[in-house]
């Protein structure tokens, strides 16, 4: 009986996350209330609060799902997320390895599109979500810095900013694709431009 209740609880929580993500995309984060989410999930506001303290708490759980999709794992020292393939790609710094990592990320764009669009909209209007999204961005930037530190590439004082610029490049390219650009990552020049930018910002191309 206890196992059944636990499965039902997990099923309800998953349903709330799925419904919330769909509503955030179709209606927008601002227009979607907790009552909307609970109703669409076939449950109540009380049940919502049994699983999540707030929309920010729900968004944190969605960011956790995003990390799972992208292969980001919990960093034991800070509790944030990390991705060793990114650290290694930056450490080596070759155009080929950076292109491989970026291509693997881009292949996830169809799947992560609702997460990124929802988080981007929410962070623009909600300071709490903005802080949460910024923490996630900083986790990615920290991976870039770790790779640059390991390679001892570029001046140490500028490595964090290089990571921020590289992330911004990836983020804007992904948003362009997600909002209708829809280019083919295997043939389109947009992808090659993004790779070139990363190679020069954080890879060995910046040493030439």
C-alpha positions in Angstrom: 0.0 0.0 0.0 2.8 2.4 0.9 4.5 1.7 -2.5 1.2 2.3 -4.3 0.8 5.7 -2.5 4.3 6.6 -3.4 3.8 5.7 -7.1 0.6 7.8 -7.1 2.4 10.7 -5.5 5.2 10.5 -8.1 2.7 10.2 -10.9 0.8 13.3 -9.7 4.0 15.3 -9.4 5.1 14.3 -12.9 1.6 15.2 -14.3 1.8 18.7 -12.7 5.3 19.3 -14.3 4.1 18.1 -17.7 1.0 20.3 -17.6 2.8 23.3 -16.3 5.4 23.1 -19.0 2.7 22.8 -21.7 0.8 25.8 -20.3 3.9 27.9 -19.9 4.5 27.4 -23.7 0.9 27.7 -24.9 -0.4 30.4 -22.6 2.8 32.0 -21.3 4.3 32.0 -17.9 2.6 35.2 -16.8 -0.9 34.1 -17.8 -0.6 30.7 -16.2 -1.6 30.5 -12.5 -1.2 27.7 -10.0 -5.0 27.2 -10.2 -4.6 26.7 -14.0 -1.9 24.1 -13.5 -3.8 22.2 -10.8 -7.1 22.3 -12.9 -5.4 21.1 -16.1 -3.7 18.3 -14.2 -7.1 17.2 -12.8 -6.2 18.0 -9.2 -6.5 20.9 -6.7 -4.5 23.9 -5.5 -4.0 22.0 -2.2 -2.4 19.1 -4.0 -0.2 21.4 -6.0 1.2 22.8 -2.8 1.7 19.3 -1.4 4.3 18.9 -4.2 5.7 22.4 -4.8 6.0 25.5 -2.6 5.6 27.9 -5.5 5.9 28.4 -9.2 9.6 29.0 -8.6 9.9 25.6 -6.9 8.1 24.0 -9.8 10.4 25.8 -12.2 13.4 24.6 -10.2 12.1 21.0 -10.8 11.8 21.7 -14.5 15.4 23.0 -14.6 16.3 19.7 -13.0 14.6 17.8 -15.8 16.5 20.1 -18.3 19.8 19.1 -16.7 18.9 15.4 -17.0 18.2 15.9 -20.7 21.4 17.7 -21.3 23.5 15.2 -19.2 24.3 17.7 -16.5 25.0 16.1 -13.1 25.1 17.5 -9.6 28.4 19.2 -8.6 29.2 17.7 -5.2 31.1 20.8 -4.0 28.5 23.5 -4.7 25.3 21.5 -5.4 25.0 23.1 -8.8 25.3 21.2 -12.1 28.2 20.2 -14.3 28.9 18.4 -17.5 32.3 16.8 -17.9 32.1 16.6 -21.7 31.9 20.4 -21.9 34.8 20.8 -19.5 36.9 18.4 -21.6 35.9 20.0 -24.9 37.1 23.4 -23.6 40.2 22.0 -22.0 41.3 20.4 -25.3 40.0 23.5 -27.2 40.1 22.0 -30.7 37.5 23.2 -33.2 36.5 19.6 -33.9 35.8 18.7 -30.2 34.0 22.0 -29.6 31.9 21.4 -32.7 31.0 17.9 -31.5 29.9 19.1 -28.1 27.9 22.0 -29.6 26.3 19.6 -32.2 25.2 17.2 -29.4 23.6 20.2 -27.6 21.9 21.4 -30.7 20.4 17.9 -31.4 18.5 18.3 -28.1 17.0 21.7 -29.1 13.6 20.1 -30.2 13.3 18.4 -26.8 14.5 21.2 -24.6 12.6 24.0 -26.5 9.7 24.2 -24.1 12.0 24.4 -21.1 14.2 27.1 -22.5 11.4 29.2 -23.8 9.5 29.0 -20.5 12.5 29.8 -18.4 13.5 32.7 -20.7 10.0 34.2 -20.5 9.7 33.6 -16.7 13.1 35.1 -16.0 12.1 38.3 -17.8 9.2 39.0 -15.5 9.9 37.2 -12.2 13.0 38.1 -10.2 13.0 34.8 -8.3 13.0 32.8 -11.6 15.6 35.2 -13.0 17.9 34.4 -10.1 17.3 30.7 -10.6 18.0 30.9 -14.3 21.1 32.9 -13.7 22.4 30.3 -11.3 21.9 27.7 -14.0 23.8 29.8 -16.5 26.6 30.3 -14.0 26.9 26.5 -13.7 27.5 26.3 -17.5 30.0 29.2 -17.4 31.8 27.5 -14.5 32.3 24.4 -16.7 33.9 26.6 -19.3 36.1 28.3 -16.7 37.1 24.9 -15.3 38.2 23.7 -18.8 40.2 26.9 -19.4 41.8 26.7 -16.0 42.8 23.1 -16.7 44.3 24.1 -20.1 45.8 27.3 -18.6 44.5 29.1 -21.7 44.1 32.9 -21.8 44.5 35.3 -19.0 42.8 34.0 -15.8 41.1 37.3 -15.1 39.2 37.1 -18.4 38.2 33.4 -18.4 34.8 33.9 -16.7 33.8 36.6 -19.2 34.9 34.4 -22.1 32.6 31.7 -20.6 29.7 34.2 -20.4 30.2 35.3 -24.0 30.3 31.7 -25.2 27.1 30.9 -23.3 25.4 34.0 -24.7 26.4 32.9 -28.2 25.0 29.4 -27.7 21.8 30.7 -26.0 21.0 33.3 -28.7 21.6 30.8 -31.5 19.4 28.2 -29.7 16.6 30.9 -29.2 16.9 31.9 -32.9 16.4 28.2 -33.8 13.6 27.7 -31.3 11.6 30.8 -32.3 11.5 29.9 -36.0 15.0 29.9 -37.4 14.9 26.1 -37.7 18.1 25.7 -39.6 19.7 22.4 -40.3 22.7 22.1 -37.9 24.5 19.7 -40.2 24.5 22.1 -43.2 23.5 25.6 -42.2 26.1 28.4 -41.9 24.6 29.5 -38.6 25.9 26.5 -36.8 29.4 27.0 -38.3 29.4 30.6 -37.2 28.6 29.5 -33.6 31.4 26.9 -33.7 33.8 29.5 -35.0 32.8 31.9 -32.2 33.3 29.2 -29.5 36.7 28.2 -31.0 38.0 31.7 -30.9 36.4 32.6 -27.5 37.4 29.6 -25.5 39.3 27.3 -27.8 42.7 27.2 -29.4 41.5 29.4 -32.2 41.8 32.4 -29.8 45.5 31.9 -29.5 46.2 32.5 -33.2 
